Amino acid sequence: MITLPGKHVIRWRGWVIAAWAALALLFVPKATHVQRVLAVRGSAVERTESARATQLIRDAFPSPIDEYLALVVHGPVRYTNPRFVAMLDSLSAAVAREPYISQVISVRTIGESTFVSSDRQTTFFIAALTPSRTAEVSDNVVPDLREAVNGTLARLPRADGFDVKVTGNAALDYDVRTISTADTRIAEQRAVPLTLVVLVLAFGALVAATLPIIVGVLAITIALGVVAVAAQFQTMSVFVLNITTMVGLGVGIDYSLLIVTRFREELNRGLSPADAAVRTIQTAGSAVVTSGLTVVVGFAALILTPRTETRSVGIGGLIVVAIAVLLATTFLPACLAILGRNIDRPKWLARLLAWIHTPTGWERWARSLGHHPWRAILGGGLAAAFLTLPLTQIKIGLPARNWFPPDAESAQALAALRDMGASGVIQPLRVVVQLPNGESALSGRRLSGLKALCDSIEKDPRVREVRGVATIRPGLSTLQLAMYYSDADSVRNRYAAFFNAYLSADLQTTLMDVIAVDSVSLTGMMDLTRHVRHTIANVGAQRLRGAEILVGGFAASSLDLQQHLLQRFPGIVAMILGVTALMLLIAFRSVLVPLKAVVLNCVSVAAAFGITVLVFQHGYGSNLFGLEGPTEAIFVVVPVLVFATVFGLSMDYEVFLLTRIKEVFDKTGRNDYATMEGLSATASTITFAALIMIIVFGNFAFTRVLAVQFIGFGLAVAVFLDATLIRMVLVPAIMHIAGRWNWWPGVRAPRREVEVEEIT
């Protein structure tokens, strides 16, 4: 195991505590405002087709409608009523005056029927953002626009009965980030009191129970402060807020639980507080560092992924785990050395809860496993196989429902657009066609190719319409289109707003928006993206030879994210498994121990994924988490994040258990006795530690952001399975069967006689 400088930490304990306090005070201001610098939508570190399409749109068009907001207006009268007309004109004028809006398009300017609901009482208008404001994170324009809208409504006479909601990608991003921040705060407020109760039960003392909470909160605060600084140099996803809070609170408390438990054991052996703290650092502290390194491996693997969402989570995870380990091995022992026996206060509470800590039950369980290891392996293996079975039906993609928080203004507006059959306008597929230098998209030959491509795409029943220069007048033949564009300058002047958005000034680059019917879910949009790209490969290659044709938009970028992550996922898994196995091999000087740990960790993660598929994808019990029904697909980021995170976290319990077994084995040379002694000595600690993790992660399963629910639920289930089925059943059973081979080829201690009460 890793040797730590425990004596130096305890000798300078006052300075150690002061240094951590100063660090916390330094980062508190940054941590409290970290959500302002976090992005909801990530980007590809490596250039993808959708990213290239987005950049091409921004570069080629003078006023691209690359990013826009939709304002949904519902009134008590029809939209043709003078009262409604005055309302629309006032809102349009107020929005158009904002410096971040390049143009406004409404039913009043283009007269499209798709802009009006069937009851004629709901309409919407598009507010295109200026290109310089489409990539903003900390300076989101949505709250300012909503304030301008509300101010306009307040000033207008007879505005009662009108409801205006803002939606669009920027609004959805802002609402998700705001709700995620609020939910994180609520989850912390729920988790901390419950965790304190568990710690009081675990320690039987209020002082001892409070210390891990302090460490967990300090780890989160300092880590979020560091993340806020890192966000100044690299895009950091909003996921990092949830992951940092979940993992920081979980590992901070778990590691502290192990440290405090060991410190009390050393005090009970008669050591002074200072010596007990030194001994704790050398034993439990080494286990914490080893465990922390296994968690760090998973997060380090995420840094190698091609998306900022997963990379930033990897960076945040590395930071918070490193800080939690340092706090648990320096700050906490320093506090314990000062407090000494005072950690057991109040004494009456310890006497009241003494019955919880009697090891009789765990000793009986450990001996039962020692007598019937094969039975335990058979039962545990069948249970794991049954829980893993749904994993064979997993579908990776964007969920069909609940992707956006239903109580968010932007999500409610999106639902209103869906009801009026216009939600596809908000998130279309954007097909960009760039012709070779010197060619015009309005030439007869290229118009023919563009129209053929549009017609081929429109044949799909999932497509409502395709907007572009070849479909400006539906029903025109290729010859009629060529005649229509014979005087291109005249047509462009007549429809300036349309052509500025769909045709570049040099006529070389044009854009087509593929708008899906409203019955197509986000998962269906990803399938439609595949179809459109396949159509382009067939039709575009023949009719638009020499042109570069790219597909962008929300669904396309999500598909590119999925493909890139799935390509990297096997490498991520191999790296985590290999490095973790190597670290455990070095730590325990054994071949079988790391192999067993890696295999069983994979079993627990696979079973957790199986349950996640059952609950979320198939919808069994999904109503408990506030979902409207089955999601029908699992977001691709979830398996990657959950595997990378939980593999290291669940390895904590393996390290805690094996460290104690190895200690006893080194003293006695008796594997069976060491396994039973290690299991009975750590079972209570592992159980309480897992319960804390489950409380922390489980709270996030009840948030309003689906991606966070996925991750929180997956982590909670994986920890539960790991602490029960794996660590309490399969690991000790295999340890009994393998015998002294567990420690091959490490140096084996001489066999000593140890009196063990055998129960036959």
Secondary structure, DSSP 8 states (H G I E B T S, - for coil): -----HHHHHHTHHHHHHHHHHHHHHHHHHHHTGGGGEESS--BSS--HHHHHHHHHHHH-SS--SSEEEEEEE-SS-TTSHHHHHHHHHHHHHHHTSTTEEEEE-HHHH--GGGB-TTSSEEEEEEEE-GGGTT-STT-SHHHHHHHHHHHHHHSTT-TT-EEEEEEHHHHHHHHHHHHHHHHHHHHHHHHHHHHHHHHHHHS-HHHHHHHHHHHHHHHHHHHHHHHHHTTTS-EETHHHHHHHHHHHHHHHHHHHHHHHHHHHHHHTT--HHHHHHHHIIIIIHHHHHHHHHHHHHHHHHTTSSBHHHHHHHHHHHHHHHHHHHIIIIIHHHHHHHHGGGGG-SHHHHHHTGGGG-THHHHHHHHHHHH-HHHHHHHHHHHHHHHHGGGGG--BS--SS-SS-TTSHHHHHHHHHHHTT-GGGTS-EEEEEE--TT--TTSHHHHHHHHHHHHHHHTSTTEEEEESGGGSSTT--HHHHHHHTTTHHHHHHHTHHHHHHHB-TTSSEEEEEEEE-TT--HHHHHHHHHHHHHHIIIIIHHHSTT-EEEEESHHHHHHHHHHHHHHHHHHHHHHHHHHHHHHHHHHHTBSHHHHHHHHHHHHHHHHHHHHHIIIIIS-TTGGGGT-SS--SSB-THHHHHHHHHHHHHHHHHHHHHHHHHHHHHHHH--HHHHHHHHHHHHHHHHHHHHHHHHHHHHHHTTSS-HHHHHHHHHHHHHHHHIIIIIIIIIHHHHHHHHGGGGGTBS--------------
